[in-house]
């Protein structure tokens, strides 16, 4: 399966669940079940209690101030043979956090730089479009940059949509694509987004053993 096809299979489910988390944060307000009881006044406070959250049997992890819950596990489109998304979302009144992984049919370790860049660029375009369709808000790209996540090459995209400012990172290893994303109100963006994104880690040996 080509990178351009694979990215479509990954983004739909992940962003749909992300959008649901945003809607939950807006709808429930102070009654959001994802609020951190240890810090109810400001659940996304970077100085509050953050816990390590692992997915894919410990192959990837992030630190989060709210509990991340499995939203769904499913192929994201009818033509998603061999590709399954697993998305976890947590929401507070201040922020929405998402982490996901996709089990891929192909081994991406064999992809050259051109194929990986095609995947990353297409991933972002699909992510932004689906987020726009889900939230009925324009998505403006503020910054795009290459990042290194546990020694793996990846990309990071910073954006704004409606009252939110967000960031998403994506990387590839073996038969896996790993993604972390966050949306935060602007006054808390710098500290919350930095801490969340910088906590993203991949156990490379374990990830490569996953099929």
PyMOL commands that place a pseudoatom at each C-alpha (Angstrom):
pseudoatom trace, name=CA, resn=UNK, resi=1, chain=A, elem=C, hetatm=0, pos=[0.000, 0.000, 0.000]
pseudoatom trace, name=CA, resn=UNK, resi=2, chain=A, elem=C, hetatm=0, pos=[1.341, 3.454, -0.945]
pseudoatom trace, name=CA, resn=UNK, resi=3, chain=A, elem=C, hetatm=0, pos=[2.065, 6.128, 1.684]
pseudoatom trace, name=CA, resn=UNK, resi=4, chain=A, elem=C, hetatm=0, pos=[-0.567, 8.399, 0.142]
pseudoatom trace, name=CA, resn=UNK, resi=5, chain=A, elem=C, hetatm=0, pos=[-3.214, 5.708, 0.646]
pseudoatom trace, name=CA, resn=UNK, resi=6, chain=A, elem=C, hetatm=0, pos=[-2.079, 4.727, 4.131]
pseudoatom trace, name=CA, resn=UNK, resi=7, chain=A, elem=C, hetatm=0, pos=[-2.251, 8.247, 5.548]
pseudoatom trace, name=CA, resn=UNK, resi=8, chain=A, elem=C, hetatm=0, pos=[-5.940, 8.476, 4.652]
pseudoatom trace, name=CA, resn=UNK, resi=9, chain=A, elem=C, hetatm=0, pos=[-6.588, 5.298, 6.589]
pseudoatom trace, name=CA, resn=UNK, resi=10, chain=A, elem=C, hetatm=0, pos=[-4.869, 6.632, 9.697]
pseudoatom trace, name=CA, resn=UNK, resi=11, chain=A, elem=C, hetatm=0, pos=[-6.150, 10.180, 9.996]
pseudoatom trace, name=CA, resn=UNK, resi=12, chain=A, elem=C, hetatm=0, pos=[-9.924, 9.790, 9.788]
pseudoatom trace, name=CA, resn=UNK, resi=13, chain=A, elem=C, hetatm=0, pos=[-10.477, 7.809, 12.965]
pseudoatom trace, name=CA, resn=UNK, resi=14, chain=A, elem=C, hetatm=0, pos=[-7.876, 9.674, 15.015]
pseudoatom trace, name=CA, resn=UNK, resi=15, chain=A, elem=C, hetatm=0, pos=[-9.157, 13.150, 14.159]
pseudoatom trace, name=CA, resn=UNK, resi=16, chain=A, elem=C, hetatm=0, pos=[-12.799, 12.111, 14.500]
pseudoatom trace, name=CA, resn=UNK, resi=17, chain=A, elem=C, hetatm=0, pos=[-12.139, 10.975, 18.074]
pseudoatom trace, name=CA, resn=UNK, resi=18, chain=A, elem=C, hetatm=0, pos=[-10.117, 14.144, 18.709]
pseudoatom trace, name=CA, resn=UNK, resi=19, chain=A, elem=C, hetatm=0, pos=[-13.065, 16.232, 17.550]
pseudoatom trace, name=CA, resn=UNK, resi=20, chain=A, elem=C, hetatm=0, pos=[-15.373, 14.301, 19.858]
pseudoatom trace, name=CA, resn=UNK, resi=21, chain=A, elem=C, hetatm=0, pos=[-13.069, 15.118, 22.761]
pseudoatom trace, name=CA, resn=UNK, resi=22, chain=A, elem=C, hetatm=0, pos=[-13.214, 18.821, 21.922]
pseudoatom trace, name=CA, resn=UNK, resi=23, chain=A, elem=C, hetatm=0, pos=[-16.999, 18.684, 21.779]
pseudoatom trace, name=CA, resn=UNK, resi=24, chain=A, elem=C, hetatm=0, pos=[-17.052, 16.964, 25.168]
pseudoatom trace, name=CA, resn=UNK, resi=25, chain=A, elem=C, hetatm=0, pos=[-14.856, 19.661, 26.698]
pseudoatom trace, name=CA, resn=UNK, resi=26, chain=A, elem=C, hetatm=0, pos=[-17.121, 22.389, 25.365]
pseudoatom trace, name=CA, resn=UNK, resi=27, chain=A, elem=C, hetatm=0, pos=[-20.349, 20.630, 26.336]
pseudoatom trace, name=CA, resn=UNK, resi=28, chain=A, elem=C, hetatm=0, pos=[-19.517, 19.444, 29.852]
pseudoatom trace, name=CA, resn=UNK, resi=29, chain=A, elem=C, hetatm=0, pos=[-17.500, 22.430, 31.057]
pseudoatom trace, name=CA, resn=UNK, resi=30, chain=A, elem=C, hetatm=0, pos=[-16.745, 22.051, 34.750]
pseudoatom trace, name=CA, resn=UNK, resi=31, chain=A, elem=C, hetatm=0, pos=[-18.551, 18.706, 34.857]
pseudoatom trace, name=CA, resn=UNK, resi=32, chain=A, elem=C, hetatm=0, pos=[-16.215, 17.079, 32.361]
pseudoatom trace, name=CA, resn=UNK, resi=33, chain=A, elem=C, hetatm=0, pos=[-15.460, 13.512, 33.565]
pseudoatom trace, name=CA, resn=UNK, resi=34, chain=A, elem=C, hetatm=0, pos=[-11.898, 13.904, 32.304]
pseudoatom trace, name=CA, resn=UNK, resi=35, chain=A, elem=C, hetatm=0, pos=[-11.027, 16.639, 34.814]
pseudoatom trace, name=CA, resn=UNK, resi=36, chain=A, elem=C, hetatm=0, pos=[-8.128, 15.938, 37.113]
pseudoatom trace, name=CA, resn=UNK, resi=37, chain=A, elem=C, hetatm=0, pos=[-9.604, 15.607, 40.636]
pseudoatom trace, name=CA, resn=UNK, resi=38, chain=A, elem=C, hetatm=0, pos=[-6.224, 16.496, 42.152]
pseudoatom trace, name=CA, resn=UNK, resi=39, chain=A, elem=C, hetatm=0, pos=[-6.356, 19.897, 40.454]
pseudoatom trace, name=CA, resn=UNK, resi=40, chain=A, elem=C, hetatm=0, pos=[-10.024, 20.670, 39.707]
pseudoatom trace, name=CA, resn=UNK, resi=41, chain=A, elem=C, hetatm=0, pos=[-9.581, 24.422, 39.270]
pseudoatom trace, name=CA, resn=UNK, resi=42, chain=A, elem=C, hetatm=0, pos=[-7.089, 24.092, 36.470]
pseudoatom trace, name=CA, resn=UNK, resi=43, chain=A, elem=C, hetatm=0, pos=[-6.827, 20.517, 35.163]
pseudoatom trace, name=CA, resn=UNK, resi=44, chain=A, elem=C, hetatm=0, pos=[-4.275, 21.308, 32.466]
pseudoatom trace, name=CA, resn=UNK, resi=45, chain=A, elem=C, hetatm=0, pos=[-1.936, 23.209, 34.775]
pseudoatom trace, name=CA, resn=UNK, resi=46, chain=A, elem=C, hetatm=0, pos=[1.611, 22.080, 33.881]
pseudoatom trace, name=CA, resn=UNK, resi=47, chain=A, elem=C, hetatm=0, pos=[2.521, 22.201, 37.571]
pseudoatom trace, name=CA, resn=UNK, resi=48, chain=A, elem=C, hetatm=0, pos=[-0.271, 19.772, 38.464]
pseudoatom trace, name=CA, resn=UNK, resi=49, chain=A, elem=C, hetatm=0, pos=[-0.306, 16.003, 38.591]
pseudoatom trace, name=CA, resn=UNK, resi=50, chain=A, elem=C, hetatm=0, pos=[0.663, 14.429, 35.276]
pseudoatom trace, name=CA, resn=UNK, resi=51, chain=A, elem=C, hetatm=0, pos=[0.754, 10.665, 34.784]
pseudoatom trace, name=CA, resn=UNK, resi=52, chain=A, elem=C, hetatm=0, pos=[2.564, 8.517, 32.238]
pseudoatom trace, name=CA, resn=UNK, resi=53, chain=A, elem=C, hetatm=0, pos=[0.193, 6.826, 29.807]
pseudoatom trace, name=CA, resn=UNK, resi=54, chain=A, elem=C, hetatm=0, pos=[1.332, 3.900, 27.628]
pseudoatom trace, name=CA, resn=UNK, resi=55, chain=A, elem=C, hetatm=0, pos=[-0.248, 2.478, 24.500]
pseudoatom trace, name=CA, resn=UNK, resi=56, chain=A, elem=C, hetatm=0, pos=[0.510, -0.405, 22.154]
pseudoatom trace, name=CA, resn=UNK, resi=57, chain=A, elem=C, hetatm=0, pos=[1.752, -2.576, 25.033]
pseudoatom trace, name=CA, resn=UNK, resi=58, chain=A, elem=C, hetatm=0, pos=[4.230, 0.052, 26.155]
pseudoatom trace, name=CA, resn=UNK, resi=59, chain=A, elem=C, hetatm=0, pos=[5.719, 0.782, 22.743]
pseudoatom trace, name=CA, resn=UNK, resi=60, chain=A, elem=C, hetatm=0, pos=[4.697, 4.453, 22.932]
pseudoatom trace, name=CA, resn=UNK, resi=61, chain=A, elem=C, hetatm=0, pos=[3.868, 6.774, 25.830]
pseudoatom trace, name=CA, resn=UNK, resi=62, chain=A, elem=C, hetatm=0, pos=[3.034, 10.342, 26.814]
pseudoatom trace, name=CA, resn=UNK, resi=63, chain=A, elem=C, hetatm=0, pos=[2.541, 12.244, 30.058]
pseudoatom trace, name=CA, resn=UNK, resi=64, chain=A, elem=C, hetatm=0, pos=[-0.944, 13.692, 30.532]
pseudoatom trace, name=CA, resn=UNK, resi=65, chain=A, elem=C, hetatm=0, pos=[-2.807, 15.655, 33.230]
pseudoatom trace, name=CA, resn=UNK, resi=66, chain=A, elem=C, hetatm=0, pos=[-6.063, 13.851, 32.393]
pseudoatom trace, name=CA, resn=UNK, resi=67, chain=A, elem=C, hetatm=0, pos=[-6.969, 10.229, 31.904]
pseudoatom trace, name=CA, resn=UNK, resi=68, chain=A, elem=C, hetatm=0, pos=[-6.828, 9.166, 28.258]
pseudoatom trace, name=CA, resn=UNK, resi=69, chain=A, elem=C, hetatm=0, pos=[-9.582, 6.752, 27.315]
pseudoatom trace, name=CA, resn=UNK, resi=70, chain=A, elem=C, hetatm=0, pos=[-9.729, 4.419, 24.328]
pseudoatom trace, name=CA, resn=UNK, resi=71, chain=A, elem=C, hetatm=0, pos=[-12.294, 6.033, 22.053]
pseudoatom trace, name=CA, resn=UNK, resi=72, chain=A, elem=C, hetatm=0, pos=[-12.435, 3.254, 19.512]
pseudoatom trace, name=CA, resn=UNK, resi=73, chain=A, elem=C, hetatm=0, pos=[-10.460, 0.622, 17.656]
pseudoatom trace, name=CA, resn=UNK, resi=74, chain=A, elem=C, hetatm=0, pos=[-11.454, 0.180, 14.059]
pseudoatom trace, name=CA, resn=UNK, resi=75, chain=A, elem=C, hetatm=0, pos=[-10.370, 0.351, 10.446]
pseudoatom trace, name=CA, resn=UNK, resi=76, chain=A, elem=C, hetatm=0, pos=[-10.848, 3.990, 9.516]
pseudoatom trace, name=CA, resn=UNK, resi=77, chain=A, elem=C, hetatm=0, pos=[-12.230, 3.580, 5.994]
pseudoatom trace, name=CA, resn=UNK, resi=78, chain=A, elem=C, hetatm=0, pos=[-13.807, 0.781, 3.967]
pseudoatom trace, name=CA, resn=UNK, resi=79, chain=A, elem=C, hetatm=0, pos=[-10.560, 0.255, 2.025]
pseudoatom trace, name=CA, resn=UNK, resi=80, chain=A, elem=C, hetatm=0, pos=[-8.412, 0.034, 5.169]
pseudoatom trace, name=CA, resn=UNK, resi=81, chain=A, elem=C, hetatm=0, pos=[-7.326, -3.581, 4.772]
pseudoatom trace, name=CA, resn=UNK, resi=82, chain=A, elem=C, hetatm=0, pos=[-4.366, -4.151, 7.057]
pseudoatom trace, name=CA, resn=UNK, resi=83, chain=A, elem=C, hetatm=0, pos=[-4.631, -0.783, 8.803]
pseudoatom trace, name=CA, resn=UNK, resi=84, chain=A, elem=C, hetatm=0, pos=[-6.306, -0.384, 12.203]
pseudoatom trace, name=CA, resn=UNK, resi=85, chain=A, elem=C, hetatm=0, pos=[-6.437, 2.789, 14.297]
pseudoatom trace, name=CA, resn=UNK, resi=86, chain=A, elem=C, hetatm=0, pos=[-6.399, 2.937, 18.089]
pseudoatom trace, name=CA, resn=UNK, resi=87, chain=A, elem=C, hetatm=0, pos=[-7.157, 6.430, 19.447]
pseudoatom trace, name=CA, resn=UNK, resi=88, chain=A, elem=C, hetatm=0, pos=[-7.206, 7.579, 23.074]
pseudoatom trace, name=CA, resn=UNK, resi=89, chain=A, elem=C, hetatm=0, pos=[-8.657, 10.951, 24.106]
pseudoatom trace, name=CA, resn=UNK, resi=90, chain=A, elem=C, hetatm=0, pos=[-8.923, 12.957, 27.332]
pseudoatom trace, name=CA, resn=UNK, resi=91, chain=A, elem=C, hetatm=0, pos=[-10.589, 16.349, 27.773]
pseudoatom trace, name=CA, resn=UNK, resi=92, chain=A, elem=C, hetatm=0, pos=[-10.708, 19.081, 30.396]
pseudoatom trace, name=CA, resn=UNK, resi=93, chain=A, elem=C, hetatm=0, pos=[-12.222, 22.542, 30.264]
pseudoatom trace, name=CA, resn=UNK, resi=94, chain=A, elem=C, hetatm=0, pos=[-8.848, 23.903, 29.142]
pseudoatom trace, name=CA, resn=UNK, resi=95, chain=A, elem=C, hetatm=0, pos=[-7.449, 21.318, 26.759]
pseudoatom trace, name=CA, resn=UNK, resi=96, chain=A, elem=C, hetatm=0, pos=[-8.001, 18.173, 24.745]
pseudoatom trace, name=CA, resn=UNK, resi=97, chain=A, elem=C, hetatm=0, pos=[-5.298, 15.507, 24.539]
pseudoatom trace, name=CA, resn=UNK, resi=98, chain=A, elem=C, hetatm=0, pos=[-5.081, 12.682, 22.013]
pseudoatom trace, name=CA, resn=UNK, resi=99, chain=A, elem=C, hetatm=0, pos=[-2.649, 9.881, 21.360]
pseudoatom trace, name=CA, resn=UNK, resi=100, chain=A, elem=C, hetatm=0, pos=[-3.027, 7.160, 18.769]
pseudoatom trace, name=CA, resn=UNK, resi=101, chain=A, elem=C, hetatm=0, pos=[-1.264, 4.403, 16.937]
pseudoatom trace, name=CA, resn=UNK, resi=102, chain=A, elem=C, hetatm=0, pos=[-2.000, 2.660, 13.693]
pseudoatom trace, name=CA, resn=UNK, resi=103, chain=A, elem=C, hetatm=0, pos=[-1.064, -0.918, 12.876]
pseudoatom trace, name=CA, resn=UNK, resi=104, chain=A, elem=C, hetatm=0, pos=[0.143, -0.909, 9.280]
pseudoatom trace, name=CA, resn=UNK, resi=105, chain=A, elem=C, hetatm=0, pos=[0.283, -3.690, 6.743]
pseudoatom trace, name=CA, resn=UNK, resi=106, chain=A, elem=C, hetatm=0, pos=[3.648, -2.530, 5.389]
pseudoatom trace, name=CA, resn=UNK, resi=107, chain=A, elem=C, hetatm=0, pos=[7.023, -2.089, 7.071]
pseudoatom trace, name=CA, resn=UNK, resi=108, chain=A, elem=C, hetatm=0, pos=[7.800, 1.640, 6.887]
pseudoatom trace, name=CA, resn=UNK, resi=109, chain=A, elem=C, hetatm=0, pos=[11.456, 1.119, 7.836]
pseudoatom trace, name=CA, resn=UNK, resi=110, chain=A, elem=C, hetatm=0, pos=[12.037, 0.439, 4.147]
pseudoatom trace, name=CA, resn=UNK, resi=111, chain=A, elem=C, hetatm=0, pos=[10.678, 3.811, 3.054]
pseudoatom trace, name=CA, resn=UNK, resi=112, chain=A, elem=C, hetatm=0, pos=[13.115, 6.412, 1.739]
pseudoatom trace, name=CA, resn=UNK, resi=113, chain=A, elem=C, hetatm=0, pos=[13.040, 10.076, 2.773]
pseudoatom trace, name=CA, resn=UNK, resi=114, chain=A, elem=C, hetatm=0, pos=[10.789, 10.985, -0.128]
pseudoatom trace, name=CA, resn=UNK, resi=115, chain=A, elem=C, hetatm=0, pos=[8.160, 8.418, 0.847]
pseudoatom trace, name=CA, resn=UNK, resi=116, chain=A, elem=C, hetatm=0, pos=[8.271, 9.447, 4.500]
pseudoatom trace, name=CA, resn=UNK, resi=117, chain=A, elem=C, hetatm=0, pos=[7.933, 13.137, 3.631]
pseudoatom trace, name=CA, resn=UNK, resi=118, chain=A, elem=C, hetatm=0, pos=[5.024, 12.343, 1.330]
pseudoatom trace, name=CA, resn=UNK, resi=119, chain=A, elem=C, hetatm=0, pos=[3.355, 10.521, 4.188]
pseudoatom trace, name=CA, resn=UNK, resi=120, chain=A, elem=C, hetatm=0, pos=[3.932, 13.329, 6.700]
pseudoatom trace, name=CA, resn=UNK, resi=121, chain=A, elem=C, hetatm=0, pos=[2.759, 16.071, 4.338]
pseudoatom trace, name=CA, resn=UNK, resi=122, chain=A, elem=C, hetatm=0, pos=[-0.333, 14.128, 3.388]
pseudoatom trace, name=CA, resn=UNK, resi=123, chain=A, elem=C, hetatm=0, pos=[-1.016, 13.238, 6.997]
pseudoatom trace, name=CA, resn=UNK, resi=124, chain=A, elem=C, hetatm=0, pos=[-1.133, 16.896, 7.967]
pseudoatom trace, name=CA, resn=UNK, resi=125, chain=A, elem=C, hetatm=0, pos=[-3.380, 17.875, 5.054]
pseudoatom trace, name=CA, resn=UNK, resi=126, chain=A, elem=C, hetatm=0, pos=[-5.800, 15.075, 5.924]
pseudoatom trace, name=CA, resn=UNK, resi=127, chain=A, elem=C, hetatm=0, pos=[-5.620, 15.835, 9.661]
pseudoatom trace, name=CA, resn=UNK, resi=128, chain=A, elem=C, hetatm=0, pos=[-6.378, 19.525, 9.098]
pseudoatom trace, name=CA, resn=UNK, resi=129, chain=A, elem=C, hetatm=0, pos=[-9.223, 18.854, 6.661]
pseudoatom trace, name=CA, resn=UNK, resi=130, chain=A, elem=C, hetatm=0, pos=[-10.925, 16.293, 8.876]
pseudoatom trace, name=CA, resn=UNK, resi=131, chain=A, elem=C, hetatm=0, pos=[-10.528, 18.552, 11.910]
pseudoatom trace, name=CA, resn=UNK, resi=132, chain=A, elem=C, hetatm=0, pos=[-12.084, 21.383, 9.916]
pseudoatom trace, name=CA, resn=UNK, resi=133, chain=A, elem=C, hetatm=0, pos=[-14.987, 19.179, 8.833]
pseudoatom trace, name=CA, resn=UNK, resi=134, chain=A, elem=C, hetatm=0, pos=[-15.523, 17.865, 12.372]
pseudoatom trace, name=CA, resn=UNK, resi=135, chain=A, elem=C, hetatm=0, pos=[-15.432, 21.243, 14.161]
pseudoatom trace, name=CA, resn=UNK, resi=136, chain=A, elem=C, hetatm=0, pos=[-16.834, 23.437, 11.380]
pseudoatom trace, name=CA, resn=UNK, resi=137, chain=A, elem=C, hetatm=0, pos=[-13.890, 25.782, 11.963]
pseudoatom trace, name=CA, resn=UNK, resi=138, chain=A, elem=C, hetatm=0, pos=[-11.032, 26.868, 9.711]
pseudoatom trace, name=CA, resn=UNK, resi=139, chain=A, elem=C, hetatm=0, pos=[-7.615, 25.384, 10.481]
pseudoatom trace, name=CA, resn=UNK, resi=140, chain=A, elem=C, hetatm=0, pos=[-4.643, 27.721, 10.010]
pseudoatom trace, name=CA, resn=UNK, resi=141, chain=A, elem=C, hetatm=0, pos=[-1.134, 26.260, 9.918]
pseudoatom trace, name=CA, resn=UNK, resi=142, chain=A, elem=C, hetatm=0, pos=[1.287, 28.354, 11.986]
pseudoatom trace, name=CA, resn=UNK, resi=143, chain=A, elem=C, hetatm=0, pos=[4.439, 26.254, 11.820]
pseudoatom trace, name=CA, resn=UNK, resi=144, chain=A, elem=C, hetatm=0, pos=[5.799, 23.030, 10.366]
pseudoatom trace, name=CA, resn=UNK, resi=145, chain=A, elem=C, hetatm=0, pos=[9.074, 21.523, 11.528]
pseudoatom trace, name=CA, resn=UNK, resi=146, chain=A, elem=C, hetatm=0, pos=[11.007, 18.278, 11.626]
pseudoatom trace, name=CA, resn=UNK, resi=147, chain=A, elem=C, hetatm=0, pos=[11.385, 16.712, 15.067]
pseudoatom trace, name=CA, resn=UNK, resi=148, chain=A, elem=C, hetatm=0, pos=[13.221, 13.770, 16.573]
pseudoatom trace, name=CA, resn=UNK, resi=149, chain=A, elem=C, hetatm=0, pos=[11.183, 11.483, 18.834]
pseudoatom trace, name=CA, resn=UNK, resi=150, chain=A, elem=C, hetatm=0, pos=[13.248, 8.885, 20.699]
pseudoatom trace, name=CA, resn=UNK, resi=151, chain=A, elem=C, hetatm=0, pos=[15.768, 8.941, 17.856]
pseudoatom trace, name=CA, resn=UNK, resi=152, chain=A, elem=C, hetatm=0, pos=[13.067, 8.640, 15.181]
pseudoatom trace, name=CA, resn=UNK, resi=153, chain=A, elem=C, hetatm=0, pos=[12.431, 11.272, 12.541]
pseudoatom trace, name=CA, resn=UNK, resi=154, chain=A, elem=C, hetatm=0, pos=[8.989, 12.845, 12.592]
pseudoatom trace, name=CA, resn=UNK, resi=155, chain=A, elem=C, hetatm=0, pos=[7.078, 16.032, 11.915]
pseudoatom trace, name=CA, resn=UNK, resi=156, chain=A, elem=C, hetatm=0, pos=[5.321, 18.555, 14.114]
pseudoatom trace, name=CA, resn=UNK, resi=157, chain=A, elem=C, hetatm=0, pos=[2.544, 20.908, 13.022]
pseudoatom trace, name=CA, resn=UNK, resi=158, chain=A, elem=C, hetatm=0, pos=[1.294, 23.922, 14.983]
pseudoatom trace, name=CA, resn=UNK, resi=159, chain=A, elem=C, hetatm=0, pos=[-2.117, 25.347, 14.143]
pseudoatom trace, name=CA, resn=UNK, resi=160, chain=A, elem=C, hetatm=0, pos=[-5.115, 27.346, 15.323]
pseudoatom trace, name=CA, resn=UNK, resi=161, chain=A, elem=C, hetatm=0, pos=[-8.781, 26.461, 14.914]
pseudoatom trace, name=CA, resn=UNK, resi=162, chain=A, elem=C, hetatm=0, pos=[-11.599, 28.480, 16.452]
pseudoatom trace, name=CA, resn=UNK, resi=163, chain=A, elem=C, hetatm=0, pos=[-10.662, 29.417, 20.055]
pseudoatom trace, name=CA, resn=UNK, resi=164, chain=A, elem=C, hetatm=0, pos=[-8.017, 26.694, 20.257]
pseudoatom trace, name=CA, resn=UNK, resi=165, chain=A, elem=C, hetatm=0, pos=[-4.314, 26.524, 19.512]
pseudoatom trace, name=CA, resn=UNK, resi=166, chain=A, elem=C, hetatm=0, pos=[-2.965, 23.071, 18.772]
pseudoatom trace, name=CA, resn=UNK, resi=167, chain=A, elem=C, hetatm=0, pos=[0.001, 20.930, 17.938]
pseudoatom trace, name=CA, resn=UNK, resi=168, chain=A, elem=C, hetatm=0, pos=[0.350, 17.451, 16.480]
pseudoatom trace, name=CA, resn=UNK, resi=169, chain=A, elem=C, hetatm=0, pos=[3.378, 15.160, 16.107]
pseudoatom trace, name=CA, resn=UNK, resi=170, chain=A, elem=C, hetatm=0, pos=[3.631, 12.040, 13.997]
pseudoatom trace, name=CA, resn=UNK, resi=171, chain=A, elem=C, hetatm=0, pos=[6.359, 9.471, 13.469]
pseudoatom trace, name=CA, resn=UNK, resi=172, chain=A, elem=C, hetatm=0, pos=[6.789, 6.110, 11.734]
pseudoatom trace, name=CA, resn=UNK, resi=173, chain=A, elem=C, hetatm=0, pos=[8.591, 2.949, 12.779]
pseudoatom trace, name=CA, resn=UNK, resi=174, chain=A, elem=C, hetatm=0, pos=[8.229, -0.533, 11.365]
pseudoatom trace, name=CA, resn=UNK, resi=175, chain=A, elem=C, hetatm=0, pos=[4.536, -1.446, 11.131]
pseudoatom trace, name=CA, resn=UNK, resi=176, chain=A, elem=C, hetatm=0, pos=[3.438, 1.491, 13.281]
pseudoatom trace, name=CA, resn=UNK, resi=177, chain=A, elem=C, hetatm=0, pos=[2.485, 5.156, 12.951]
pseudoatom trace, name=CA, resn=UNK, resi=178, chain=A, elem=C, hetatm=0, pos=[2.347, 7.027, 16.266]
pseudoatom trace, name=CA, resn=UNK, resi=179, chain=A, elem=C, hetatm=0, pos=[0.584, 10.352, 16.773]
pseudoatom trace, name=CA, resn=UNK, resi=180, chain=A, elem=C, hetatm=0, pos=[0.126, 12.766, 19.676]
pseudoatom trace, name=CA, resn=UNK, resi=181, chain=A, elem=C, hetatm=0, pos=[-1.999, 15.898, 19.490]
pseudoatom trace, name=CA, resn=UNK, resi=182, chain=A, elem=C, hetatm=0, pos=[-3.225, 18.611, 21.841]
pseudoatom trace, name=CA, resn=UNK, resi=183, chain=A, elem=C, hetatm=0, pos=[-5.576, 21.556, 21.659]
pseudoatom trace, name=CA, resn=UNK, resi=184, chain=A, elem=C, hetatm=0, pos=[-5.279, 24.228, 24.360]
pseudoatom trace, name=CA, resn=UNK, resi=185, chain=A, elem=C, hetatm=0, pos=[-6.744, 27.642, 25.060]
pseudoatom trace, name=CA, resn=UNK, resi=186, chain=A, elem=C, hetatm=0, pos=[-4.082, 30.200, 24.042]
pseudoatom trace, name=CA, resn=UNK, resi=187, chain=A, elem=C, hetatm=0, pos=[-3.300, 31.465, 27.540]
pseudoatom trace, name=CA, resn=UNK, resi=188, chain=A, elem=C, hetatm=0, pos=[-2.060, 28.012, 28.563]
pseudoatom trace, name=CA, resn=UNK, resi=189, chain=A, elem=C, hetatm=0, pos=[-0.741, 26.828, 25.238]
pseudoatom trace, name=CA, resn=UNK, resi=190, chain=A, elem=C, hetatm=0, pos=[3.002, 27.365, 25.645]
pseudoatom trace, name=CA, resn=UNK, resi=191, chain=A, elem=C, hetatm=0, pos=[3.471, 25.422, 28.864]
pseudoatom trace, name=CA, resn=UNK, resi=192, chain=A, elem=C, hetatm=0, pos=[0.850, 22.713, 28.375]
pseudoatom trace, name=CA, resn=UNK, resi=193, chain=A, elem=C, hetatm=0, pos=[1.615, 21.944, 24.732]
pseudoatom trace, name=CA, resn=UNK, resi=194, chain=A, elem=C, hetatm=0, pos=[5.369, 21.923, 25.289]
pseudoatom trace, name=CA, resn=UNK, resi=195, chain=A, elem=C, hetatm=0, pos=[5.149, 19.561, 28.240]
pseudoatom trace, name=CA, resn=UNK, resi=196, chain=A, elem=C, hetatm=0, pos=[2.746, 17.187, 26.514]
pseudoatom trace, name=CA, resn=UNK, resi=197, chain=A, elem=C, hetatm=0, pos=[4.570, 17.047, 23.200]
pseudoatom trace, name=CA, resn=UNK, resi=198, chain=A, elem=C, hetatm=0, pos=[8.028, 16.780, 24.721]
pseudoatom trace, name=CA, resn=UNK, resi=199, chain=A, elem=C, hetatm=0, pos=[6.828, 13.804, 26.777]
pseudoatom trace, name=CA, resn=UNK, resi=200, chain=A, elem=C, hetatm=0, pos=[6.085, 11.716, 23.674]
pseudoatom trace, name=CA, resn=UNK, resi=201, chain=A, elem=C, hetatm=0, pos=[8.397, 8.698, 23.670]
pseudoatom trace, name=CA, resn=UNK, resi=202, chain=A, elem=C, hetatm=0, pos=[8.718, 5.536, 21.600]
pseudoatom trace, name=CA, resn=UNK, resi=203, chain=A, elem=C, hetatm=0, pos=[10.411, 2.363, 22.800]
pseudoatom trace, name=CA, resn=UNK, resi=204, chain=A, elem=C, hetatm=0, pos=[11.993, 1.609, 19.438]
pseudoatom trace, name=CA, resn=UNK, resi=205, chain=A, elem=C, hetatm=0, pos=[12.835, -2.049, 19.997]
pseudoatom trace, name=CA, resn=UNK, resi=206, chain=A, elem=C, hetatm=0, pos=[9.367, -2.821, 21.303]
pseudoatom trace, name=CA, resn=UNK, resi=207, chain=A, elem=C, hetatm=0, pos=[7.713, -0.826, 18.535]
pseudoatom trace, name=CA, resn=UNK, resi=208, chain=A, elem=C, hetatm=0, pos=[9.624, -2.677, 15.827]
pseudoatom trace, name=CA, resn=UNK, resi=209, chain=A, elem=C, hetatm=0, pos=[8.511, -6.007, 17.320]
pseudoatom trace, name=CA, resn=UNK, resi=210, chain=A, elem=C, hetatm=0, pos=[4.847, -5.041, 16.927]
pseudoatom trace, name=CA, resn=UNK, resi=211, chain=A, elem=C, hetatm=0, pos=[3.084, -6.389, 13.866]
for i in range(1, 211): cmd.bond("trace and resi %d" % i, "trace and resi %d" % (i + 1))
show_as sticks, trace
zoom trace
